[in-house]
Amino acid sequence: MDGVAELRAKYLAKVAQAGDAAALEAVRLAALGKKGEVALMMRGLGQMDAEARKSAGPALNALKDELDSAIRARRASLEDAALEARLRAEWLDVTLPGRPRPAGTIHPVSQVMDELTAIFADMGFAVAEGPQVESDWFNFDALNIPPEHPARQEMDTFYMARAPGDNRPPHVLRTHTSPVQIRAMQAQGAPLRVIAPGRVYRMDMDQTHTPMFHQVEGLAIDRDLSMANLKWVLEEFCRAYFEVDGVELRFRASHFPFTEPSAEVDIRCSWEGGQLKIGEGESWMEILGSGMVHPHVLRAGGIDPDAWQGFAFGMGIDRIAMLKYGIPDLRAFFESDLRWLRHYGFAALDVPSLAGGLSA
């Protein structure tokens, strides 16, 4: 068939000359596209007699296959060349020294948890832990919180979803770490001295509240404990934590279902010049709640209230971290802002200790 040899030579040369993928695609369309020269010649086969088609048809098909193979080979060659050029441009000498990265820092909440542990460990308190998803009984009933108490409403507590017809007791995201006290009493009995730091959850959100925050509960049980022992423990804690020699606490009568008597605890402070100073001044600031463990709570923990008694206290870890380190907004604790963490964070190897200094 006339012209096949010429088309072959023409397009093989253009394929070889194509310098990039776009140019190669233009050659493919010109030769093998629906309106390409080879396609037009193949449509002309219908106008030939049978004898001419016998020779022209195979020749055109062979040309089409040859050009298609040449185009594919050229495309692969161009891709290999592009990859090689990219690798040369992105070459990296792995023997060069690495770029220095900012040193990691400890989150203030983690730091304060370590400080609390060091202080209370020095007074003989062990650390107890418990699940963050608690049964309704451990979170409320065992702590003498009645069914009608506002804290048990869904507007204040995160209840776990239950399937229709599920009659098992409900579970909640724990609203305090007090359930750990019940578990510790059941597991260890009396005498007992533990603290229970950890995450807790309540439906609240503003500058000083978040849906998830951190608390530490303290529990001591023995034969002859009293409010005087509680006062000494809290004074020693405040003196060590705020790193001041003198502190003055004020106990105000209050009510908590799990303690009787109950007291809110204030610490003497000064806000002169907008700066908080603990242990001096004429102002008082509430820092925690406390009291003697209610007999019902002791019974729930498997301890005889006629033979044993104890005290308990609880405070917000995030709040006391804000007070000590001058952090103005609680929400910043949970925003994952590295600039904030570099400013307020602590060196990873500076482990708090009473001998070496808590926040040195």
C-alpha positions as CSV (number, residue, x, y, z in Angstrom):
1,M,0.0,0.0,0.0
2,D,1.4,3.4,-1.0
3,G,2.4,5.7,1.8
4,V,2.8,3.2,4.6
5,A,6.6,3.3,4.5
6,E,6.6,7.1,4.4
7,L,4.2,7.2,7.5
8,R,6.4,4.8,9.3
9,A,9.6,6.8,8.7
10,K,7.8,10.1,9.5
11,Y,6.3,9.1,12.8
12,L,9.2,7.0,14.1
13,A,11.3,10.1,13.6
14,K,8.8,12.3,15.5
15,V,8.6,9.9,18.3
16,A,12.4,9.9,18.7
17,Q,12.4,13.7,18.7
18,A,9.7,14.2,21.3
19,G,11.3,15.9,24.3
20,D,8.6,15.6,26.8
21,A,5.3,13.8,27.6
22,A,3.2,16.6,26.0
23,A,5.1,16.5,22.7
24,L,4.9,12.7,22.6
25,E,1.1,12.8,23.2
26,A,0.8,15.2,20.3
27,V,2.6,12.7,18.0
28,R,0.4,9.9,19.2
29,L,-2.8,11.8,18.4
30,A,-1.5,12.9,15.0
31,A,-0.7,9.3,14.1
32,L,-3.1,7.0,16.0
33,G,-5.8,9.3,17.2
34,K,-9.4,9.1,15.8
35,K,-8.5,11.7,13.3
36,G,-4.8,10.7,12.9
37,E,-3.3,9.8,9.6
38,V,-3.1,6.0,10.2
39,A,-6.8,6.0,11.3
40,L,-7.8,7.8,8.1
41,M,-5.9,5.3,6.0
42,M,-7.6,2.4,7.8
43,R,-11.0,3.9,7.1
44,G,-10.1,4.0,3.4
45,L,-9.8,0.2,3.4
46,G,-13.6,-0.1,2.8
47,Q,-13.2,1.6,-0.6
48,M,-10.6,-0.9,-1.8
49,D,-11.3,-4.1,-3.6
50,A,-10.8,-7.4,-1.8
51,E,-7.4,-8.1,-3.2
52,A,-6.0,-4.7,-2.3
53,R,-7.4,-5.0,1.3
54,K,-5.6,-8.3,1.8
55,S,-2.2,-6.5,1.5
56,A,-3.1,-3.1,2.8
57,G,-4.9,-4.2,6.0
58,P,-2.0,-6.2,7.5
59,A,0.4,-3.5,6.6
60,L,-1.6,-0.8,8.4
61,N,-2.1,-3.0,11.4
62,A,1.6,-3.7,11.6
63,L,2.3,0.1,11.3
64,K,-0.2,0.9,14.1
65,D,1.4,-1.7,16.4
66,E,4.9,-0.6,15.6
67,L,4.1,3.1,16.3
68,D,2.2,2.2,19.5
69,S,5.2,0.2,20.8
70,A,7.6,3.0,19.8
71,I,5.4,5.6,21.7
72,R,5.3,3.4,24.8
73,A,9.0,2.9,24.8
74,R,9.6,6.6,24.4
75,R,7.2,7.4,27.2
76,A,9.0,5.0,29.6
77,S,12.3,6.6,28.5
78,L,11.1,10.1,29.3
79,E,9.7,9.0,32.7
80,D,13.0,7.4,33.6
81,A,14.9,10.6,32.5
82,A,12.5,12.8,34.6
83,L,13.0,10.5,37.6
84,E,16.8,10.6,37.3
85,A,16.7,14.4,37.0
86,R,14.5,14.6,40.1
87,L,16.8,12.3,42.1
88,R,19.8,14.5,41.1
89,A,18.0,17.6,42.2
90,E,16.8,16.1,45.5
91,W,20.1,14.4,46.3
92,L,21.0,14.5,50.0
93,D,24.3,13.8,51.6
94,V,23.3,11.5,54.5
95,T,26.7,12.0,56.1
96,L,26.0,15.7,56.8
97,P,25.1,16.5,60.5
98,G,21.4,16.6,61.1
99,R,19.5,19.9,61.7
100,P,19.0,20.5,65.4
101,R,15.4,20.2,66.6
102,P,13.9,22.0,69.6
103,A,14.2,20.0,72.8
104,G,11.0,18.2,73.9
105,T,9.2,19.6,76.9
106,I,7.0,18.2,79.6
107,H,3.4,19.4,79.7
108,P,2.6,21.4,82.9
109,V,-0.2,18.9,83.9
110,S,2.3,16.0,83.7
111,Q,4.8,18.1,85.7
112,V,2.3,18.9,88.4
113,M,1.3,15.2,88.6
114,D,4.9,14.3,89.2
115,E,5.2,17.0,91.8
116,L,2.1,15.8,93.6
117,T,3.4,12.2,93.6
118,A,6.7,13.3,95.1
119,I,5.1,15.3,97.8
120,F,2.5,12.8,98.9
121,A,5.0,9.9,98.6
122,D,7.1,11.6,101.2
123,M,4.1,11.5,103.5
124,G,3.5,7.8,102.9
125,F,0.8,8.0,100.2
126,A,0.9,5.5,97.3
127,V,-0.6,6.1,93.9
128,A,-3.8,4.3,93.0
129,E,-5.4,4.1,89.5
130,G,-8.8,3.1,88.1
131,P,-10.8,3.0,84.9
132,Q,-12.0,6.2,83.2
133,V,-15.2,4.5,82.2
134,E,-16.9,3.7,85.5
135,S,-20.1,2.0,86.5
136,D,-22.9,4.2,87.9
137,W,-22.4,2.4,91.2
138,F,-18.7,3.2,91.6
139,N,-19.1,6.7,90.4
140,F,-22.2,7.7,92.4
141,D,-23.9,5.0,94.6
142,A,-20.8,3.9,96.4
143,L,-19.9,7.5,97.2
144,N,-23.3,8.1,98.9
145,I,-24.5,10.3,96.0
146,P,-28.3,9.8,95.9
147,P,-30.3,9.2,92.7
148,E,-31.8,12.7,92.7
149,H,-28.5,14.5,93.0
150,P,-28.0,17.0,90.2
151,A,-24.6,15.6,89.3
152,R,-26.3,12.4,88.1
153,Q,-28.3,14.3,85.4
154,E,-27.2,14.1,81.8
155,M,-26.7,17.9,81.7
156,D,-23.7,17.3,84.0
157,T,-22.4,13.8,83.3
158,F,-21.4,11.9,80.1
159,Y,-23.4,8.6,80.1
160,M,-22.2,5.8,77.8
161,A,-24.7,4.8,75.1
162,R,-26.7,1.6,75.7
163,A,-28.5,-0.6,73.2
164,P,-32.3,-0.7,73.4
165,G,-33.4,-3.2,75.9
166,D,-30.1,-3.3,77.7
167,N,-31.0,-3.4,81.4
168,R,-27.5,-3.5,82.8
169,P,-26.5,-0.6,85.1
170,P,-25.4,2.4,83.1
171,H,-21.7,3.4,82.7
172,V,-20.3,7.0,82.7
173,L,-17.1,8.8,82.0
174,R,-16.0,9.3,85.6
175,T,-16.9,12.7,86.9
176,H,-14.2,12.5,89.6
177,T,-11.4,10.2,90.7
178,S,-13.2,9.3,93.9
179,P,-14.3,5.9,92.5
180,V,-10.6,4.9,92.7
181,Q,-10.9,5.3,96.5
182,I,-13.7,2.7,96.6
183,R,-11.6,0.3,94.4
184,A,-8.5,0.9,96.6
185,M,-10.5,0.1,99.8
186,Q,-11.9,-3.0,98.3
187,A,-8.6,-4.2,97.1
188,Q,-6.3,-3.3,100.0
189,G,-8.6,-2.8,103.0
190,A,-7.4,-0.7,106.0
191,P,-5.1,1.0,107.0
192,L,-4.7,2.8,103.7
193,R,-3.1,5.9,102.3
194,V,-3.4,6.6,98.6
195,I,-3.7,9.5,96.1
196,A,-5.6,9.0,92.8
197,P,-4.5,11.5,90.1
198,G,-6.2,11.2,86.7
199,R,-8.5,12.5,84.0
200,V,-12.2,13.2,84.8
201,Y,-15.1,14.4,82.6
202,R,-18.0,16.8,83.1
203,M,-20.2,18.7,80.7
204,D,-18.7,22.2,81.1
205,M,-16.6,24.6,79.0
206,D,-15.4,28.1,79.6
207,Q,-12.2,29.9,80.6
208,T,-11.8,28.0,83.8
209,H,-13.7,24.7,82.9
210,T,-13.2,22.1,80.2
211,P,-15.2,18.8,79.5
212,M,-12.0,16.9,80.3
213,F,-9.7,17.9,83.1
214,H,-7.5,16.4,85.8
215,Q,-8.1,15.8,89.5
216,V,-6.2,14.3,92.4
217,E,-8.0,12.6,95.3
218,G,-6.4,11.7,98.6
219,L,-7.6,9.1,101.1
220,A,-6.2,8.0,104.4
221,I,-7.8,5.4,106.7
222,D,-6.6,4.3,110.1
223,R,-7.9,3.8,113.7
224,D,-7.6,7.3,115.1
225,L,-7.4,9.8,112.2
226,S,-9.1,13.2,112.6
227,M,-9.6,16.6,111.0
228,A,-6.3,17.6,112.7
229,N,-4.4,15.0,110.7
230,L,-6.1,16.2,107.5
231,K,-5.1,19.8,108.2
232,W,-1.5,18.8,108.8
233,V,-1.3,16.9,105.5
234,L,-2.8,19.7,103.5
235,E,-0.6,22.3,105.1
236,E,2.5,20.2,104.4
237,F,1.3,19.7,100.8
238,C,0.7,23.4,100.2
239,R,4.1,24.4,101.7
240,A,5.9,21.9,99.5
241,Y,3.9,22.5,96.3
242,F,4.0,26.3,96.3
243,E,7.5,26.2,97.7
244,V,7.0,28.7,100.5
245,D,7.9,28.3,104.1
246,G,4.7,29.6,105.6
247,V,1.1,28.8,104.6
248,E,-2.2,29.5,106.3
249,L,-5.3,27.5,105.5
250,R,-8.9,28.3,106.4
251,F,-11.5,25.5,106.7
252,R,-15.1,26.5,105.8
253,A,-18.0,24.1,106.6
254,S,-19.5,22.7,103.4
255,H,-21.3,19.6,102.2
256,F,-20.1,16.7,100.1
257,P,-22.2,13.4,100.0
258,F,-19.0,11.3,100.5
259,T,-17.6,13.1,103.6
260,E,-19.1,14.1,107.0
261,P,-18.1,16.6,108.2
262,S,-17.0,18.4,105.0
263,A,-14.9,21.5,104.5
264,E,-13.8,23.8,101.7
265,V,-10.2,24.8,102.1
266,D,-8.9,28.3,101.4
267,I,-5.3,29.5,101.4
268,R,-4.1,32.9,102.4
269,C,-2.7,34.9,99.4
270,S,-2.1,38.3,98.0
271,W,-2.9,39.6,94.5
272,E,-0.9,42.8,94.9
273,G,0.2,44.1,91.5
274,G,-1.8,41.4,89.8
275,Q,0.6,38.7,90.9
276,L,-0.4,35.8,93.1
277,K,1.7,35.3,96.3
278,I,0.9,32.4,98.5
279,G,1.2,32.7,102.3
280,E,0.9,36.4,102.6
281,G,-1.7,39.2,102.2
282,E,-5.3,39.7,103.3
283,S,-7.0,37.6,100.6
284,W,-8.2,34.0,100.6
285,M,-8.5,31.6,97.7
286,E,-10.4,28.3,97.6
287,I,-8.1,25.5,96.5
288,L,-9.8,22.2,97.4
289,G,-12.5,20.3,99.2
290,S,-12.1,17.8,102.0
291,G,-13.6,16.0,105.0
292,M,-13.9,12.9,107.0
293,V,-14.9,9.8,105.0
294,H,-18.7,9.1,105.4
295,P,-19.5,5.8,107.0
296,H,-21.6,4.7,104.0
297,V,-18.5,5.2,101.8
298,L,-16.4,3.1,104.1
299,R,-19.0,0.3,104.0
300,A,-19.1,0.4,100.2
301,G,-15.4,-0.1,100.3
302,G,-15.7,-3.1,102.5
303,I,-14.4,-1.4,105.7
304,D,-16.1,-1.4,109.1
305,P,-16.8,2.3,110.0
306,D,-17.0,1.3,113.7
307,A,-13.4,0.2,113.7
308,W,-11.8,2.6,111.2
309,Q,-12.1,6.2,110.1
310,G,-10.4,8.4,107.6
311,F,-10.2,11.6,105.7
312,A,-10.3,12.5,102.0
313,F,-9.6,15.5,99.9
314,G,-9.7,16.4,96.2
315,M,-8.4,19.2,94.1
316,G,-8.1,20.2,90.4
317,I,-4.6,19.6,89.0
318,D,-5.1,22.0,86.1
319,R,-6.3,24.7,88.5
320,I,-3.3,24.4,90.9
321,A,-1.0,24.3,87.9
322,M,-2.5,27.6,86.7
323,L,-2.1,29.1,90.2
324,K,1.6,28.1,90.6
325,Y,2.8,28.8,87.1
326,G,0.7,31.9,86.2
327,I,-1.3,30.3,83.3
328,P,-4.3,32.5,82.6
329,D,-6.6,30.2,80.5
330,L,-7.4,26.6,81.3
331,R,-8.4,25.9,77.6
332,A,-4.8,26.4,76.5
333,F,-3.9,23.2,78.3
334,F,-5.7,21.2,75.6
335,E,-5.0,23.2,72.4
336,S,-1.7,21.4,71.4
337,D,0.0,24.7,70.7
338,L,3.8,24.1,70.6
339,R,4.6,27.7,71.2
340,W,2.5,27.6,74.5
341,L,4.2,24.3,75.5
342,R,7.7,25.7,74.8
343,H,6.9,28.7,77.1
344,Y,5.2,26.8,80.0
345,G,6.8,23.4,79.5
346,F,9.5,21.7,81.6
347,A,12.8,20.1,80.7
348,A,12.3,16.4,80.1
349,L,15.1,15.3,82.5
350,D,14.2,17.7,85.4
351,V,12.3,15.1,87.5
352,P,10.6,16.8,90.5
353,S,12.0,15.8,93.9
354,L,11.7,17.3,97.4
355,A,15.5,17.2,97.7
356,G,16.3,18.8,94.4
357,G,13.4,21.1,94.0
358,L,10.0,20.5,92.5
359,S,10.1,22.9,89.6
360,A,13.8,23.5,89.4
